[in-house]
């Protein structure tokens, strides 16, 4: 009874955690999001002072599109990032990458889907589960957001 009352008054809700901490070596930890698709994280800042005002974390492309098109009076987009599960050899857990391009496209059957382009690849939201290149309607892509990409450096022996 006391635990339920404390949870209610402090704003906590019981539920299943969708993340886990794991370790593959002493002193190394990783945060893993279980069974999730990528999501987007937008940081909004004051246009004049450049101080962070709020953030939006979601995998709803409609909300992201609305936020990017009109962030609000006196607000600007300070950063736009994709958050995704990763299993890179040097980073197992959750990866974060800046979004360079966000597009809206349609399949030949008219289904709407969105793509995020990052330095780690492209991520798709919506549309059919399996989407082949010949199923995308030619010329249907609408660019919603672009950002300058960092200079790529190539190192040789």
TAPE-V539605 format. One record per pair of residues at least 6 apart in sequence whose C-alpha atoms are under 7 Angstrom apart, sorted by the first residue. I is the first residue (numbers start at 1). GAP is how many residues later the second one is. D is the distance in Angstrom with one decimal. If there is no record, write none. Layout:
I;GAP;D / I;GAP;D
This chain:
7;6;6.4 / 18;15;5.9 / 18;16;5.4 / 19;12;6.9 / 19;13;5.4 / 19;14;4.2 / 19;15;5.4 / 20;11;5.8 / 20;12;5.3 / 20;13;6.5 / 21;8;6.7 / 21;9;5.7 / 21;10;4.7 / 21;11;6.2 / 22;7;5.7 / 22;8;5.4 / 22;9;6.6 / 23;6;4.6 / 23;7;6.2 / 30;62;6.3 / 30;63;5.4 / 31;62;5.0 / 31;63;6.2 / 32;53;6.9 / 32;61;4.2 / 32;62;5.7 / 33;52;6.4 / 33;60;6.9 / 33;61;6.7 / 37;47;6.7 / 38;21;6.9 / 38;44;6.8 / 38;45;5.5 / 38;46;4.3 / 38;47;6.9 / 39;18;7.0 / 39;19;5.5 / 39;20;4.3 / 39;43;5.9 / 39;44;5.3 / 39;45;6.5 / 40;17;5.6 / 40;18;5.5 / 40;19;5.8 / 40;41;5.8 / 40;42;4.6 / 40;43;6.0 / 41;15;5.6 / 41;16;4.4 / 41;17;6.7 / 41;39;5.9 / 41;40;5.1 / 41;41;6.2 / 42;13;5.5 / 42;14;5.1 / 42;15;6.5 / 42;35;7.0 / 42;37;5.8 / 42;38;4.5 / 42;39;6.4 / 43;9;6.9 / 43;11;6.2 / 43;12;4.5 / 43;13;6.6 / 43;34;6.1 / 43;35;5.5 / 43;36;5.2 / 43;37;6.5 / 44;8;5.9 / 44;9;5.8 / 44;10;5.3 / 44;11;5.8 / 44;31;6.3 / 44;32;5.6 / 44;33;4.7 / 44;34;5.4 / 45;6;5.2 / 45;7;4.2 / 45;8;5.0 / 45;9;7.0 / 45;30;5.5 / 45;31;5.4 / 45;32;6.3 / 45;33;5.7 / 46;6;6.5 / 46;7;6.3 / 46;28;5.9 / 46;29;4.7 / 46;30;6.3 / 47;27;5.4 / 47;28;5.0 / 47;29;5.4 / 61;53;6.9 / 71;6;7.0 / 80;18;6.0 / 80;19;5.7 / 81;15;6.6 / 81;16;5.5 / 81;17;4.3 / 81;18;5.1 / 82;14;5.7 / 82;15;5.4 / 82;16;6.3 / 82;17;6.2 / 83;11;6.8 / 83;12;5.8 / 83;13;4.6 / 83;14;6.7 / 84;10;5.6 / 84;11;5.3 / 84;12;6.5 / 85;8;5.8 / 85;9;4.6 / 85;10;6.0 / 86;6;5.7 / 86;7;5.4 / 86;8;5.6 / 86;9;5.7 / 87;6;6.4 / 97;21;6.1 / 97;22;6.9 / 98;20;6.0 / 99;17;6.4 / 99;18;5.7 / 99;19;4.9 / 100;17;5.6 / 100;18;5.7 / 100;46;5.4 / 100;47;4.8 / 100;48;6.5 / 100;49;6.2 / 101;15;5.9 / 101;16;5.1 / 101;44;5.5 / 101;45;4.5 / 101;46;6.5 / 102;13;5.7 / 102;14;4.7 / 102;15;6.5 / 102;41;6.1 / 102;42;5.6 / 102;43;5.0 / 102;44;6.6 / 103;11;5.6 / 103;12;5.3 / 103;13;6.7 / 103;38;6.3 / 103;39;5.5 / 103;40;4.4 / 103;41;5.5 / 104;9;6.0 / 104;10;4.5 / 104;11;6.6 / 104;37;5.5 / 104;38;5.1 / 104;39;6.5 / 105;7;5.9 / 105;8;5.5 / 105;9;6.1 / 105;35;5.3 / 105;36;4.4 / 105;37;6.4 / 106;6;4.6 / 106;7;6.1 / 106;30;6.1 / 106;31;5.8 / 106;34;5.8 / 107;28;5.6 / 107;29;4.2 / 107;30;5.0 / 108;27;5.7 / 108;28;5.6 / 108;29;4.6 / 111;16;5.7 / 112;14;6.8 / 112;15;5.8 / 113;12;5.7 / 113;13;4.6 / 113;14;4.9 / 114;10;5.7 / 114;11;5.1 / 114;12;6.5 / 115;7;6.5 / 115;8;5.5 / 115;9;4.5 / 115;10;6.3 / 116;6;5.4 / 116;7;5.1 / 116;8;6.5 / 117;6;6.6
